[in-house]
Amino acid sequence: MDIWQAVVLGVVEGVTEFLPVSSTGHLTITEKLMGIPIDDKGVTAFTAIIQVGAIIAAIIYFRADIGRFITGFVKGVASAEGRKQDGWRMAVNVIIGSVPIAIVGLLFKDLIEGALRSLWFVAGALVVWSLVMVTAEYLARHRRGEGQVTWKDSLVIGIAQCIALVPGVSRSGATISAGLFRDLDRVTATRLSFFLGIPALAAAGALEGVQRAGEVAETVGWVPVGVGLVVSFVVAYASIAWLLKFVASHSIASFVYYRAALGGVIVALLWGGVVAAT
């Protein structure tokens, strides 16, 4: 992989990781257009590893919240009084919500990195999940804020995060939609989406980095990986700030037009034989 390709992919990752448009789907499309083999294990690992840059951006952006959760968890373990605090409750919510993705991600790792990387899956997921996002916004009542999030909310949203393992669905699109179905307000659903994404994506990136280290070195190269990671960090930090401001006054259904159009373009290119599915 050339350095310029790593920069482009880093920008794509940073812009799309937290937007409800599917970062994996966009990376798959971009890699395909640049002639990079999307089914190569080293390339698959690159895609997962540079997501860590976006996660580091989220950790820094939400450092005060994360510190509150860690402190609350420690106090909650130490005493019953500590378990009455908000920090304990949210820490437990994040832990519970992270369990489904850990189980499903490990059980279906080969499928996720193989057949589901097809552009047919990406196009279909972009269109189909757009309907779910529209429905979620239509039915949303925005009745509850962060102080009213329960472990059941986190578990449902965590299960929805598993659906986003299909490229094109979008992790944030799935988790925010699930939060809206649970009657959380849009900002709370978005923040919870960020909190659940941090352990999930950090673990996935670390796992790929360790397991595929040799393949990354032989194919993509570690210098492009480092470049992509840094670029994704810088771009993602700005993307987080923008999205939180956007959802405060706009529907996530605003992204549906783009998702549907992109899905349609991919189908047309596949149907016309301009690009191959894998």
QUIJO-V387729 format. One record per backbone hydrogen bond with DSSP energy under -0.5 kcal/mol. NH is the residue of the N-H (numbers start at 1). CO is the residue of the C=O. Records with the same first field share a line. If there is no record, write none. Layout:
# QUIJO-V387729
NH = CO + CO
This chain:
# QUIJO-V387729
6 = 2
7 = 3
8 = 4
9 = 5
10 = 6
11 = 7
12 = 8
13 = 9
14 = 10
15 = 11
16 = 12
17 = 13
21 = 16 + 19
22 = 19
26 = 22
27 = 23
28 = 24
29 = 25
30 = 26
31 = 27
32 = 28
33 = 29
34 = 30
35 = 32
36 = 31
38 = 36
40 = 37
44 = 40
45 = 41
46 = 42
47 = 43
48 = 44
49 = 45
50 = 46
51 = 48
52 = 49
53 = 50
54 = 50
55 = 51
56 = 52
57 = 53
58 = 54
59 = 55
60 = 56
61 = 57
62 = 58
63 = 60
66 = 62
67 = 63
68 = 64
69 = 65
70 = 66
71 = 67
72 = 68
73 = 69
74 = 70
75 = 71
76 = 72
77 = 73
78 = 74
79 = 75
83 = 79
84 = 81
85 = 82
89 = 85
90 = 86
91 = 87
92 = 88
93 = 89
94 = 90
95 = 91
96 = 92
97 = 93
98 = 94 + 95
99 = 95 + 96
100 = 96
102 = 98
103 = 99
104 = 100
105 = 101
106 = 102
107 = 103
108 = 104
109 = 106
112 = 108
113 = 109
114 = 110 + 111
116 = 111
117 = 114
118 = 115
119 = 277
122 = 118
123 = 119
124 = 120
125 = 121
126 = 122
127 = 123
128 = 124
129 = 125
130 = 126
131 = 127 + 128
132 = 128
133 = 129
134 = 130
135 = 131
136 = 132
137 = 133
138 = 134
139 = 135
140 = 136
143 = 183
144 = 183
148 = 145
149 = 146
154 = 150
155 = 151
156 = 152
157 = 153
158 = 154
159 = 155
160 = 156
161 = 157
162 = 158 + 159
163 = 159 + 160
164 = 160
165 = 162
166 = 163
167 = 165
169 = 166
174 = 170
175 = 171
176 = 172
177 = 173
178 = 174
179 = 175
180 = 176
181 = 177
182 = 178
183 = 180
184 = 179
185 = 144
189 = 185
190 = 186
191 = 187
192 = 188
193 = 189
194 = 190
195 = 191
196 = 192
197 = 193
198 = 194
199 = 195
200 = 196
201 = 197
202 = 198
203 = 199
204 = 200
205 = 201
206 = 202
207 = 203
208 = 204
209 = 205
210 = 206
211 = 207
212 = 208
213 = 210
216 = 212
217 = 213
218 = 214
219 = 215
221 = 216
225 = 221
226 = 222
227 = 223
228 = 224
229 = 225
230 = 226
231 = 227
232 = 228
233 = 229
234 = 230
235 = 231
236 = 232
237 = 233
238 = 234
239 = 235
240 = 236
241 = 237
242 = 238
243 = 239
244 = 240
245 = 241
246 = 242
247 = 243
248 = 244
249 = 246
250 = 246
254 = 251
255 = 252
256 = 253
257 = 253
259 = 255
260 = 256
261 = 257
262 = 258
263 = 259
264 = 260
265 = 261
266 = 262
267 = 263
268 = 264
269 = 265
270 = 266
271 = 267
272 = 268
273 = 270
274 = 269
275 = 269
